[in-house]
Amino acid sequence: MIQIVGEWWKSDVEEMIENALKIGIGPDISDSYTINGLTGPVSSCSSPQEGFNWVVENGKKYMLRIVNAALNEELFFKIANHKLTIVEVDATYVKPFQTETIFITPGQTMNAILDADLGTGNYLMAASPFMEEVHVPIDNRTATATLQYSGTNPSEPIKLTDIPAQNDTSVATSFVDSLKSLNSQEYPARVPLNIDHSLLFTIGFGINPCANCVTGSELLANFNNISFIKPEISLLNAHFFNISGVFSDDFPGNPLNPYDYTGTSQPRNLRTMQGTRLYRLAYNSTVQLVLQDTGMISPENHPIHLHGFNFFVVGKGLGNYNPDNDPNNFNLVDPVERNTIGVPTGGWVAIRFRADNPGVWFMHCHLEVHTTWGLEMAFVVDNGKGPKESILPPPQDLPTC
C-alpha cells in the first residue's frame, strides 16, 4: 500500500512561487496537508467522505510504502493504536524496529510493516508538520485518513490518536537515531574508511539587492555562502562536450570565512555570493561531507538530497561541528544508508560516499522554497578507466534547448 503525504494549496503553486520571487519574499504556506491526495475527514477543507479510506483484513500483514512528497515540510505520520515496523529507507534495508510515529522529510521514502491484528474498527491515520524553529511560519494543520478493518460499519466512530507537537524534537530524534544499516553478509555496509575529500558545507540564508524585486531585495539561500545560479546550458552537456563558460569547478570545500555558525552573534553582512560553481571529484574517490546549519537570518532544518549516490550518515549533532572531537563518535559500523538526510536546526550531519558514478550530480535542499532561493550545488565526477567507468554519450534524439 502506497501512502503519499504531501501539501495542498488553493492557488496555482507555480504561479505562487513565481510571484514570491518577483516580490523577493517567501511563498505562501500551504492550505492543508494530504494523505494520498486527500486532506481528510477532520480537515476544515473537506467533508467527512473526502478522506482516504484504507480497508484491511484482520490477521494480515501489510507493507506500507511511505513517501513524503510535500514541497516544504518535514512530517510526522502515525496510525491510531498501531505500531509500524520500519524495514527500509530510501531503497536500502535497515535493522527492523517498531515505532508509533514515523518522521520523514521531503524526498525521503520508507517501507513499514503493519500488523492488522485489532479485529474491527476505524482508526485515524494522521500526518502533521515538524518544525523546530518556532519563528518560521508553517501550515500547522493535520492531514487525516482512515484505516478501516473489513466488516466494520463505516459510521462507527473513528479511534483517534495524539500527534506530536510541531516542535517535538525528541520524537524526531528518537526515530532518526533508531535507523541502522542491516550490515549483514548479504547486505554489507561498505562505509568509506579512508577519506580523499574532507568537506564542510555551511547552510544559510542571505539578502541581496534586487532592482527587479518589489521590495528592492531578495531572499537567497546558499551552501558555503554561494547561492547557485542555474545555467542556460545543461551542466552534463557542458561537462561531456567540454563547453567553456557554463560552470566553474572552484566550489570551496570549506567556508571561506569561518565563524561561530550557530552562535547568538551572527555576521551583519547578509549578502551572499552567486555563481554556477561545482566541486570536482576523481572517479572512485571517497568523500566525507559535513553539512552545517547556521543562524544566518534564521536557523532551520534542511532535508538535503544528493543525486547519483547513496551515502552513509556517520554522525550528527547540535551546535558547531568539532573536527577534533566529533569524529570519535562516528558510527562506521552500521550507519544508515540514504540519499536524503535532514540537517537538524542549529546542528550538523556528517555523510560519507564513494564517487563511483561519473557525471554531474546535483545536491540540494528538498524544501522547494530553499531550492528556488539557490540552496543547491553540484559535484562533477570525472571518468575513470574504460567505458564502464565513463559517462555515456547523449542519445542522438536528445532535444536541443
C-alpha positions in Angstrom: 0.0 0.0 0.0 1.5 3.3 -1.1 1.0 6.2 1.3 2.0 9.6 -0.1 1.9 12.5 2.3 2.0 16.0 0.7 0.8 19.5 0.7 -2.1 21.3 -1.0 -2.7 25.0 -2.0 -5.9 26.6 -3.1 -3.9 28.6 -5.6 -1.7 27.6 -8.5 1.6 26.6 -6.9 4.0 27.6 -9.7 2.3 30.9 -10.1 2.5 31.5 -6.3 6.3 30.7 -6.3 6.9 32.9 -9.3 5.1 35.9 -7.6 7.0 35.4 -4.4 10.3 35.5 -6.3 9.2 38.7 -8.1 8.4 40.3 -4.7 11.6 39.0 -3.1 9.9 37.1 -0.2 8.9 33.6 0.7 5.9 31.9 -0.9 2.6 31.4 1.0 2.4 28.4 3.3 0.1 25.5 2.2 -3.6 25.4 2.9 -3.5 21.8 4.0 -1.5 18.6 4.1 -2.7 15.5 2.3 -2.6 11.7 2.6 -2.8 10.1 -0.9 -4.0 13.4 -2.3 -6.9 14.0 0.2 -6.9 16.3 3.2 -9.1 14.0 5.3 -12.3 14.0 7.4 -11.0 16.2 10.2 -9.7 18.9 7.9 -11.7 22.2 7.6 -11.1 22.0 3.8 -13.2 18.9 3.2 -16.3 17.0 4.1 -16.2 13.6 6.0 -16.4 11.5 2.9 -13.4 13.1 1.2 -10.7 11.4 3.3 -8.6 8.5 2.0 -10.0 5.2 3.4 -7.8 2.1 3.6 -9.6 -1.2 4.2 -7.6 -4.0 5.7 -8.4 -7.6 6.8 -7.8 -8.7 10.3 -4.8 -11.1 10.7 -2.9 -9.9 7.7 0.4 -8.1 7.4 0.7 -5.1 5.1 3.7 -3.3 3.6 3.3 0.5 3.6 5.5 2.3 1.1 5.6 5.8 2.5 6.7 8.9 0.5 7.0 12.5 1.7 6.0 14.5 -1.4 5.5 17.7 0.4 7.2 20.8 -1.0 8.3 22.5 2.2 7.6 20.5 5.3 9.1 17.5 7.3 6.2 15.4 8.6 5.2 13.0 11.3 3.0 10.1 10.3 1.1 7.6 12.6 -1.9 5.3 12.8 -4.0 5.2 15.9 -3.4 2.1 18.2 -0.9 0.6 15.7 2.8 0.3 15.7 4.8 0.2 12.4 7.9 -1.9 11.9 10.5 0.1 9.8 12.4 -2.2 7.4 13.7 0.1 4.6 14.5 3.7 3.9 15.4 5.3 0.6 15.6 1.8 -1.0 18.1 0.3 1.4 17.4 -2.2 4.2 17.6 -1.2 7.9 17.6 -3.2 11.1 13.9 -3.6 11.8 12.4 -1.6 14.7 9.0 -0.7 15.9 7.6 2.8 16.3 4.3 4.6 16.9 5.4 7.6 14.9 7.3 7.9 11.7 9.4 11.0 10.9 10.0 11.7 7.2 11.4 14.6 5.3 10.5 15.8 1.8 12.1 13.5 -0.7 12.6 10.6 1.7 10.9 7.2 1.3 10.5 4.2 3.7 8.8 0.8 3.9 7.0 -0.2 7.1 5.1 -3.3 8.0 1.7 -3.0 9.7 0.2 -5.9 11.6 -3.6 -5.7 11.2 -4.4 -7.5 14.4 -7.1 -5.4 16.2 -10.2 -7.3 14.8 -12.5 -4.5 13.8 -12.8 -0.7 14.0 -12.0 2.5 12.2 -8.6 4.1 13.1 -7.3 7.5 12.3 -4.2 8.0 10.2 -2.5 11.4 10.6 0.3 13.4 9.0 1.4 16.6 10.8 4.3 19.0 10.4 7.6 19.2 12.3 9.4 22.5 12.6 11.9 23.2 15.4 12.2 26.9 14.7 9.1 28.5 16.1 9.6 31.8 14.3 9.3 30.1 10.8 5.6 30.2 9.7 4.2 26.9 8.6 0.9 25.2 7.9 0.1 23.7 11.3 -2.9 21.7 10.1 -3.1 17.9 10.2 -4.0 15.6 7.2 -6.1 12.6 8.2 -7.3 9.3 6.7 -8.9 6.2 7.9 -7.7 2.7 8.4 -10.9 0.5 8.4 -11.0 -3.2 9.2 -13.1 -5.2 6.8 -16.6 -5.7 8.1 -16.6 -2.5 10.3 -19.5 -0.2 10.0 -18.2 3.0 8.2 -20.3 5.1 10.6 -18.6 3.6 13.7 -16.7 6.4 15.5 -13.0 6.7 14.4 -10.5 5.9 17.1 -8.3 9.0 17.4 -4.6 9.4 18.2 -2.4 12.1 19.7 0.0 13.7 17.3 3.4 15.1 18.3 3.8 18.8 18.9 5.0 20.8 16.0 8.5 21.2 17.6 8.7 17.8 19.2 12.4 17.3 18.6 12.5 14.2 20.9 10.2 12.2 18.7 12.0 13.1 15.5 15.5 12.5 17.1 14.4 9.1 18.5 13.2 8.0 15.1 16.4 9.1 13.3 18.7 7.6 15.9 16.9 4.2 15.5 17.9 3.9 11.9 20.8 1.5 11.3 22.0 -0.3 8.2 21.3 -4.0 8.1 25.1 -4.6 7.6 24.7 -8.4 7.1 26.8 -10.7 5.0 24.3 -10.4 2.2 23.8 -6.6 2.6 27.0 -5.2 4.0 27.5 -1.5 4.9 30.5 -0.5 2.8 31.4 2.7 4.6 34.4 4.5 3.3 37.1 4.5 6.0 39.9 6.3 4.2 38.8 9.8 3.0 40.2 11.7 0.0 38.0 14.8 0.3 37.0 16.1 3.7 34.4 18.8 3.1 32.4 21.2 5.3 29.4 23.0 3.7 27.5 25.6 5.7 23.8 26.2 5.1 22.5 29.7 5.4 20.2 32.4 4.1 21.1 35.8 2.7 19.6 39.0 1.4 20.9 40.7 -1.8 19.8 43.9 -3.5 17.3 43.2 -6.3 16.4 46.0 -8.7 13.6 44.0 -10.2 12.0 42.9 -6.9 9.1 44.9 -5.4 10.9 45.1 -2.0 14.2 46.1 -3.6 15.9 43.0 -2.2 15.6 39.2 -2.5 15.9 36.3 -0.1 18.6 33.8 -1.1 19.9 30.5 0.4 23.3 29.0 0.0 26.0 26.4 0.6 29.2 28.0 1.8 27.7 31.4 1.1 27.3 30.7 -2.6 23.8 30.8 -4.0 23.5 28.6 -7.1 22.7 30.2 -10.5 21.1 27.8 -12.9 22.9 27.8 -16.3 21.2 28.1 -19.7 23.0 25.0 -20.9 22.8 21.6 -19.4 25.7 21.0 -17.0 26.1 17.4 -18.1 26.3 18.5 -21.7 28.8 21.2 -20.8 30.9 18.7 -19.0 30.7 16.0 -21.7 31.4 18.3 -24.6 33.9 20.5 -22.6 31.9 23.6 -23.2 33.6 26.5 -21.5 31.9 29.4 -19.7 28.9 27.3 -18.4 30.3 26.5 -14.9 33.5 26.6 -12.9 34.8 23.8 -10.8 36.1 26.0 -7.9 33.3 25.4 -5.3 35.1 25.8 -2.0 35.4 22.6 0.1 35.2 24.6 3.3 33.7 28.0 4.3 35.8 30.9 3.0 35.2 32.9 6.3 34.7 30.6 9.3 32.8 32.0 12.2 30.6 30.7 15.1 27.9 29.2 12.8 25.3 28.6 15.5 26.2 31.3 18.0 23.9 34.1 19.0 26.1 36.7 17.3 25.9 36.3 13.5 27.7 38.3 10.8 26.0 41.6 10.0 26.7 41.3 6.3 23.8 39.3 4.9 24.9 39.3 1.3 25.6 36.1 -0.4 27.8 35.3 -3.4 26.2 33.8 -6.5 27.5 31.5 -9.2 27.4 28.2 -11.1 30.3 26.7 -9.2 30.8 22.9 -9.0 33.1 20.7 -6.9 35.2 18.2 -8.9 35.9 14.7 -7.8 38.1 12.0 -9.3 36.4 8.7 -10.1 36.2 6.4 -7.1 37.5 9.0 -4.7 35.9 9.0 -1.2 34.2 11.9 0.3 33.3 13.0 3.9 30.9 15.9 3.8 29.7 17.7 7.0 26.5 19.8 6.4 26.4 22.6 9.0 23.3 24.6 9.7 23.9 28.3 10.6 22.0 31.1 12.3 22.2 33.4 9.3 18.8 35.2 9.4 17.3 32.1 11.0 18.4 28.5 11.8 16.2 25.9 10.2 16.1 22.2 9.5 17.1 21.2 5.9 16.4 17.9 4.1 19.4 17.6 1.8 19.2 15.3 -1.2 22.2 14.1 -3.3 21.6 12.9 -6.8 23.5 10.0 -8.2 24.7 8.4 -5.0 23.6 6.8 -1.7 25.6 7.9 1.3 26.2 6.8 4.9 25.1 9.0 7.7 28.0 8.5 10.1 27.3 11.3 12.6 25.2 14.2 13.6 24.9 16.7 16.5 23.8 20.1 17.7 25.9 23.3 17.6 29.1 23.6 15.6 30.8 20.5 14.2 34.1 19.9 16.0 36.6 18.2 13.7 38.8 17.1 16.6 36.2 15.5 18.8 33.1 14.6 16.9 34.7 12.0 14.5 35.5 9.9 17.7 31.7 9.3 17.9 31.1 8.4 14.3 29.3 5.2 13.5 31.4 3.5 10.9 29.9 0.0 11.5 26.2 0.2 10.7 25.3 3.8 9.8 22.0 4.2 7.9 22.4 4.5 4.1 20.2 7.1 2.4 20.0 9.6 -0.4 18.2 12.4 1.6 19.0 13.4 5.1 17.6 16.1 7.4 20.1 18.5 8.8 18.9 19.5 12.3 18.1 23.1 13.2 21.3 24.6 14.7 23.2 21.4 14.1 25.2 19.3 11.6 25.2 15.9 9.8 28.2 14.0 8.5 27.9 11.8 5.5 30.3 9.6 3.5 30.1 8.3 0.0 32.3 6.9 -2.8 32.3 8.9 -6.1 31.9 5.9 -8.4 29.2 7.3 -10.7 30.7 9.7 -13.3 28.8 12.7 -14.4 27.3 15.9 -12.9 25.2 15.3 -9.8 23.1 17.9 -8.0 22.8 18.3 -4.3 20.0 20.5 -3.0 17.6 21.2 -0.2 14.4 19.3 -0.6 12.4 22.2 0.8 11.3 23.7 -2.6 11.4 27.3 -1.3 15.0 26.9 -0.4 16.0 25.4 -3.7 14.3 28.3 -5.6 16.5 30.6 -3.4 19.7 28.9 -4.5 20.3 26.2 -1.9 21.9 23.8 -4.4 25.2 22.9 -5.9 26.7 20.1 -7.9 29.5 17.6 -7.9 31.3 16.8 -11.2 32.7 13.3 -11.2 35.4 12.6 -13.8 35.5 9.5 -15.8 37.5 6.5 -14.6 39.3 4.0 -16.8 37.4 2.5 -19.8 33.8 2.6 -20.9 32.4 1.0 -17.7 33.7 3.9 -15.7 32.7 6.6 -18.1 29.5 8.5 -18.7 27.5 7.5 -21.8 27.2 10.0 -24.7 23.8 11.7 -25.1 21.3 10.0 -27.3 21.1 11.1 -30.9 17.5 12.2 -30.5 18.3 14.4 -27.4 16.2 17.6 -27.8 18.1 20.8 -28.1 17.1 23.8 -25.9 
